[in-house]
Amino acid sequence: MTPSDPEQSASPPPAGEPVGRPTETVAAPSSARDALVGRGGPLLLGLVAVSMLFGLWGAWRVFAPAPDSPAAQLEDSQRERRGQQGQIDLLQQRVTTLGRSDQISRDANRDLQSTLAERDEEIAGLRADVAFYERLVGSTAQRRGLAVHSLKLQPQNDTAWHFTGTLTQNLNRGAVSTGQLTLSIEGTRAGKLEKLTWPALRQQPDAPGMTYSFKYFQQVEGDVFLPADFAPVRVAVRLVPRSGAAIEQSFTWADATRDAAPATAAP
């Protein structure tokens, strides 16, 4: 018996059915399909993620500048320049801060030196005063009557001068010396000797003298006025006590103005 041909062994189509109609595929059960998708889902997601990463990497390789390209070199140069500028700004700020600190230190040191100099002057003045008092009222002080201890003149402007006369006496302790003080100044004007009396110095015809009244010492102050073309040479101080003879003492103009400060211009 010969094997039957599949084509021959196939049963003819049932009557009434058209010849050549495709055979319908039988669908798998829904439970089997869901199980298949559940097993292949993570794998599919992983493949998608890997594909995206490869795509991003490829895009970066395409659009990113090469290390040796001019764009990369320019970017590196700009980055380095920004770093250097930041360092320069920081150093400049430090220099400014140090400069301000140094200026503050200099100003403080200058103020301190000025204060110390003023204190030294005050100490020197106090020592001079102590020595003066010791000579005047000390146990070993020489007894002297009314006298002009010193005379100082300070310029106020081109013609005005402020004078300070220190008067002393320790002969009669406890006694009050009272009287008036006047000045006269000798000098030259237009090549000739001239003496300016108290009324001329005060620019008043009947100018009264400066009154004094003290037990041991007193400073008498006032102002005198000199002509612009007058060259002073000597100053005479005249004391006229209430009782007793007048006393007159002379000082050279150089001695009387030795410590004089320059005149300040009027505003």
C-alpha positions in Angstrom: 0.0 0.0 0.0 1.5 3.3 -1.0 1.4 6.3 1.3 -1.3 8.6 0.5 -0.6 12.0 -0.8 -1.6 14.7 1.6 -3.2 16.7 -1.1 -5.1 13.6 -2.1 -5.9 12.6 1.4 -7.4 15.9 2.2 -11.1 15.9 2.6 -12.9 18.0 0.1 -14.6 21.1 1.4 -18.1 20.7 2.5 -20.7 21.4 0.1 -21.9 25.0 -0.2 -18.6 26.5 0.9 -16.5 28.4 -1.6 -13.2 27.0 -2.6 -10.0 28.9 -1.7 -11.3 30.6 1.5 -8.4 31.2 4.0 -8.3 29.2 7.1 -9.0 31.3 10.2 -6.3 31.5 13.0 -7.5 30.3 16.3 -6.8 33.0 18.9 -4.9 32.1 22.0 -6.7 32.3 25.3 -6.5 35.8 27.0 -4.9 34.4 30.1 -1.9 33.0 28.1 -1.4 36.3 26.3 -1.3 38.3 29.6 1.3 35.9 31.0 3.5 36.3 28.0 3.3 40.1 28.1 4.0 40.1 31.9 7.2 38.2 31.4 8.5 40.3 28.5 7.5 43.8 29.9 10.7 44.6 32.0 12.9 43.4 29.3 11.2 45.7 26.8 11.5 48.7 29.1 15.2 48.0 29.7 15.8 47.9 25.9 14.0 51.2 25.5 16.1 52.9 28.3 19.3 51.6 26.8 18.3 52.8 23.4 17.6 56.3 24.8 21.0 56.4 26.6 22.8 55.4 23.4 20.9 58.1 21.6 21.9 60.8 24.1 25.5 59.7 24.1 25.5 59.8 20.3 24.0 63.3 20.2 26.6 64.5 22.7 29.4 63.1 20.6 28.0 64.8 17.6 27.3 68.2 19.0 30.0 68.5 21.8 33.2 70.3 20.7 36.2 68.1 20.3 39.0 68.6 22.9 41.3 70.1 20.4 38.7 72.1 18.5 38.9 75.9 18.5 35.6 76.1 20.3 36.9 73.9 23.2 40.1 75.9 23.4 38.1 79.2 23.4 35.9 77.8 26.2 38.9 76.7 28.3 40.5 80.1 27.7 37.4 82.0 28.8 37.1 79.8 31.9 40.8 80.4 32.8 40.3 84.1 32.2 37.4 84.2 34.6 39.4 82.4 37.2 42.3 84.8 36.9 39.9 87.8 37.0 38.4 86.5 40.2 41.9 86.2 41.8 42.8 89.7 40.6 39.6 91.1 42.2 40.3 89.3 45.4 43.9 90.6 45.6 42.7 94.1 44.8 40.2 93.9 47.6 42.9 92.8 50.0 45.3 95.6 48.9 42.5 98.1 49.4 41.7 96.7 52.9 45.4 96.7 53.8 45.8 100.3 52.5 42.9 101.5 54.6 44.3 99.7 57.7 47.7 101.3 57.1 46.1 104.8 56.7 44.1 104.3 59.9 47.3 103.3 61.8 49.2 106.3 60.4 46.4 108.7 61.4 46.2 107.1 64.9 50.0 107.3 65.3 50.1 111.0 64.1 47.3 111.8 66.6 49.2 110.1 69.4 52.4 111.9 68.5 50.5 115.2 68.5 49.0 114.4 71.9 52.3 113.4 73.3 53.9 116.6 72.1 51.1 118.7 73.7 51.5 116.8 76.9 55.3 117.5 76.8 54.6 121.2 76.3 52.2 121.1 79.3 54.7 119.3 81.5 57.4 121.8 80.5 55.1 124.7 81.3 54.2 123.2 84.6 57.8 122.7 85.5 58.6 126.3 84.6 55.7 127.4 86.7 56.9 125.3 89.7 60.4 126.8 89.3 58.9 130.2 89.1 56.9 129.7 92.3 59.9 128.3 94.1 62.0 131.3 93.2 59.1 133.6 94.2 57.7 132.2 97.4 60.2 129.5 98.4 62.1 129.5 101.6 65.3 130.3 99.8 63.8 132.8 97.4 65.5 136.1 97.1 63.4 139.0 98.5 62.4 141.5 95.8 60.0 144.2 95.6 57.6 145.1 92.7 59.2 144.1 89.4 58.4 143.0 85.8 59.4 139.3 85.6 58.8 138.9 81.9 57.1 140.5 78.9 55.8 138.7 75.8 54.3 140.1 72.6 52.3 138.1 70.0 51.3 139.6 66.6 47.6 139.8 65.8 47.9 141.3 62.3 50.3 143.6 60.5 49.9 146.4 63.1 48.3 145.0 66.2 50.2 143.2 69.0 49.0 141.5 72.1 51.3 141.8 75.2 51.4 139.8 78.4 53.4 141.2 81.3 54.2 139.1 84.4 54.5 141.2 87.6 56.0 139.9 90.8 56.8 140.9 94.4 57.7 138.9 97.5 59.3 141.6 99.7 56.1 142.3 101.6 54.3 139.0 102.0 50.6 139.3 102.3 50.7 143.0 101.2 48.7 143.8 98.0 50.5 145.7 95.2 48.1 148.0 93.3 48.8 150.4 90.4 48.8 150.8 86.7 51.0 149.5 83.9 51.9 151.3 80.6 54.2 150.6 77.7 56.4 152.7 75.4 58.2 151.4 72.3 61.4 152.8 70.8 62.3 152.3 67.1 62.9 153.9 63.8 60.6 155.3 61.1 61.8 156.9 57.8 65.4 156.5 59.0 64.8 158.5 62.3 64.6 157.4 65.9 61.1 157.6 67.4 59.5 156.7 70.6 55.8 155.7 70.7 54.1 156.5 74.1 51.2 154.7 75.6 48.5 157.0 74.1 50.0 156.5 70.6 50.3 152.7 71.1 46.6 152.5 72.3 45.5 155.1 69.7 43.7 157.1 72.4 44.7 160.6 73.5 44.0 160.0 77.2 44.4 156.2 77.3 44.4 154.9 80.9 47.0 152.4 82.0 46.3 148.7 82.6 45.3 148.2 86.3 47.1 145.5 88.4 46.4 144.3 91.9 48.1 141.2 93.4 50.0 139.8 96.4 52.7 137.7 94.8 52.3 137.8 91.0 49.9 138.7 88.2 49.8 138.6 84.4 48.6 141.9 82.9 47.4 141.7 79.2 46.4 144.2 76.5 46.8 145.3 72.9 49.0 147.9 71.3 49.1 149.2 67.7 52.2 150.1 65.7 52.4 152.2 62.5 53.0 150.1 59.4 56.3 151.8 58.6 57.6 151.6 62.2 60.5 149.3 63.1 60.5 148.6 66.9 63.8 148.1 68.7 63.0 148.2 72.5 60.0 148.0 74.8 59.8 149.8 78.1 57.3 148.7 80.9 56.4 151.4 83.4 54.7 150.5 86.7 53.1 153.3 88.7 52.1 151.9 92.1 49.4 153.5 94.2 52.0 154.3 96.8 55.7 154.6 96.1 58.0 155.5 93.2 57.4 154.4 89.7 59.4 151.5 88.3 60.5 151.1 84.7 62.1 148.0 83.0 63.2 147.6 79.4 63.3 144.6 77.1 64.7 144.3 73.6 62.1 143.7 70.9 63.8 140.5 70.0 63.6 139.1 73.5 59.9 140.2 73.9 58.9 138.5 70.6 61.2 135.5 70.8 58.4 132.9 71.2 55.9 134.8 69.1 53.8 132.8 66.6 53.2 134.2 63.1 50.2 136.5 62.7 47.1 134.9 61.4 45.3 136.6 58.5 41.9 138.0 59.3 39.1 136.1 57.6 
